[in-house]
Amino acid sequence: MKTILLSALTVSLLAACSTTPRWDKRFGEAVRESTQAQALPPTVPEAALPALDGTSAEHAMQRYHDASKQPPPVTNVFNIGVGTDQ
């Protein structure tokens, strides 16, 4: 009885050591696809790339800098909704 139990245990433990060829051959595929989707093909001419004119870029940078000058108002999270008529 011990021999049969030991044999069954050994076989089940060795089955856990098997390889995973279907998973291993696709390992990293999502990262490669994401990288390729973000890469620009080398055949695209420079003129085809969208450009931003100087005035628009200056206004965008000014809005970016102005947004960080005034921090958002601080609210006390412990008193939200306490003692209001709503």
C-alpha positions, 0 to 999 in steps of 0.5 A: 500500500505504501508503494502504491501511495508513494508511486502516485505521489511521485508521479503527481510531483513529477507532473508538476515539473513538466514544461509549458511550451505553449506559454513559453513560446509566447512569453513577452508577446504583449510587450513586443506588440506594445513596443511595435505599436508605439514605434514609428516606421522608418519609412515615414518622411519627416514632413508627415509628422504632425507639427505644433506651431510656435504660438500654440506651443507657447500658449500650451506651455504657459497654461502648463506653468500656470496650472502649477502656480495655484494649488487646488483648495484643500478640503478637510476629508474628515468633515465631508458631508457632516452637519450639512442639510443635504 
